[in-house]
């Protein structure tokens, strides 16, 4: 997993911002952010929506969490996650979240579903 992230970071440095988005997506999934914030960063329950939030706001919040600062006890769960990110990873992830584009629901174009053929 770390090897894949490293390769994505190196390719991003070479190929530019499109890869920044893809690297951010990989980090979001590899760091298990989707477990609380949702696969589409849409938020759920007490976990806030992250998709299409301001990059500056997201970075500010992550840096506060890295320093152990929060505005509620519920936010303290973020301390460990934020501390696991370095500056480069934080940049990629916030690029992904601030420019988030939801994938099409019909991206697989299946002729059948998990239970068998579609009528």
C-alpha positions, 0 to 999 in steps of 0.5 A: 500500500505504501509503495503504491502511494509512493509511486502515485506521488512520484508520478504526480510530480512528473505528470501534474495536477490530474495525478494530484487528484488521483493520488488524493483519491488513493490516499483518501481510500488508503487512509480509510477516510471513507469509513466515516466520511463516506465513499463519495466524501458526502458525510454521514451522521455526525461525520461532515461532508468533505467533498467540494469544501475549500482546500484552505479550510480542509488544510486548516482543519487537518493542521489543527487536528495534527496539533491536537486542537478540536472544537468538540470531543467528537473531532478528537478521533481525527487526531491520529488520522491527521498526524499520519499525513505529511504535508505532501499527502495533505496537499494531494488529499485536499486537492482531491476533496476540494475538486471532488467529482462524483463518478457516474452511477452507471460506470460499470454498465452491467448487463446483469446484477449481483444476483444474476441477469437483469430482465 
